[in-house]
């Protein structure tokens, strides 16, 4: 069957199996590796994409059911080859260690800050609850998000 | 110390919180992890695993599976050229004696744990491979198993292997323990139980193999140990120089990617099919079958005098090795050596045993046996303090090891021991006490210290090599066979080379973790990589620098001692400068090498007789102190960590931001160990094989960690750095237990400290 989606701004129609997940479509069929595979049950957050602007675990989404929805992966944030200021904040604050959780973490954060532009640390932690990180202990990730939300982006 | 020459004031790049060179790719999702890799014509592999913890394989028939559409090959034990694989100290090239152990690549007549691999399939698609795995016909005859080390060691217990279930036994005796216990003012007795946990890295085990030109079997995978190319060669019965392992940037390791994972399977399948093959384990497979942290039972009798000085420790350790040896003997050795803690204890007896069971195998995990002991010895230390009415900081102060003291194993401590000041600083870092937010909530604080070896056991004769060279445009290349697990290993090497050779960080390329193309540097384990590869790059860069400076001195008509390499060139003390490109052209003209291969050998020693306490085991140790403030809900038993601070003496922080990252991340893994993580087994059947049942800390489960980076300037690593990969995971569980007793008066002795256990201890439930 055919999956229809708008992937990082570009309409796509792709032949898929009925049981194929969006994660499998992205990684195995389209070779889009900025979406990671971690647990296959929607718990770890490394396969996060934005579905019509809201974070979703792509391992839980059936590709055939997309019906033209907008799917954004991390690469979709790229502007003229430059990094998004939130990505710069992650670098500056040492919020990246192994990096495996980072793409999902960034997407979840951006969607959250759209809704709540000036969160405190507790709110940031609550927003990131669905994105596991095994390396950083979260402190520097919260630092990065907080700094970006406070407008450090203007000086970065 | 070997490298005490350069002072902090003289450092330019080392000691700075520079942006790690791998960070930009990682935030842009441009890093190609092991599973982010595909080759034309690639097959997909799957593993058939035993559903039984203990069974005889009565029949194994792959005929139907092999005939299925899209299936390229099905392999069982009889297809493996050499099915017995050594699992001794990874990467080791000198004899390891009793530490040597073996396992089967694929199960032969028996399976000894649930999840043990029985057969392999490679097929055109992953779905076809999985379908073929389902179609393999196996008849198992379940056999009696043993599921605790106590029952495994009981007379008449079923033998997991032919040799009896006692895998290793270490014993240390120093001083007159019996007498000290009799004469002491106070004796505290405790029995502690620690659980099995999983490394639970977010990136599952994965890799791709192919046959490269000249028949070289090339395996690109997520591993902490590229030296496993030798093990793969042994399994395949091909020369070692026909196997190449390319290590990718890891999505986390924590010891779980220290032993062989997918590489032998990938090598076999690529060799049998002649095609590229990919294998990615599911989370279920990873949690089901991968080696985990040893559960321990720890019995302590601690004797102290009225001043709170510990005069004796009698310690009995019992650990569960699971079904195969892996690194259990070595893990137990770490426990044995560290069992009495970072304290001067005149009389110590440690009796440590590890037994085979039919549980999942246990092996390396961050902390490596020096972690379980912290929970026990720091709980004991706190109880001594409480019994005598001493302050937790004071009791560490009076007992701390000092330079010149001797460990129970006979090793003389040759370094500064920062336990007293670390304890003071971390305790103070908690700030003013948090008032309880409700009448039924109690708030308390706990302290825990630890020491963790860094670097290999001295009789393993550890070494690391590196290659450093200039290109003609003045840019620099560093090659080092050091896997980067995410701790910033490769980036630190750049900083060290930049420091010595005066090259801008942006002009350095670093190539790591390729057994064919980067000089071997050993494993990223044992908190050894900064110590070993860092020293290798430091030594190599210095050896490269000397002849380059001589060439530049001649060109400048200056004395070698009056010039320096900085700002991508050579400068004289009187202000003249020469671009590096000019020096390199002169080198090319006169035949002076612009690159160098260097080898660093760690200080080595002979094996010690543990029972006699005859000497040095580890090169050195990293000392730490953590403090926790918790609140306990006395109606539910729920524990919440309010504040957390962690201090370690890292000797010198090469990159303070990376060091903080290790401390914060390690502390949170330790909090997970203390509060929530547990591999739950029921007669060898793993009930926690998903991330919805095996819980690791999320962002809301833990507070900010305040990391205190303390630099004594004493360490064996480059610029006097110490290892910091493992140490921060040690103290949290004990700090929590001590804080909970401070808050409520009840002592928790079993991990994890769940609400249910606290409620039971508080008498809320029966």
Interface residues (C-beta under 8 A of the other chain):
Chain A: X28 X31 X33 X34 X36 X37 X38 X39 X40 X41 X43 X44 X46 X73 X74 X75 X78 X83 X87 X88 X90 X91 X92 X94 X96 X97 X98 X99 X100 X101 X102 X103 X106 X121 X124 X125 X126 X128 X129 X130 X131 X132 X133 X134 X135 X136 X137 X138 X139 X140 X141 X142
Chain B: X17 X19 X20 X22 X23 X24 X25 X26 X27 X28 X29 X30 X31 X32 X33 X35 X36 X38 X126 X200 X201 X202 X203 X204 X249 X250 X251 X252 X254 X280 X282 X283 X284 X485 X486 X487 X488 X657 X658 X660 X661 X664 X665 X666 X667 X668 X669 X690 X691 X692 X696 X698 X699 X700 X702 X704 X705 X707
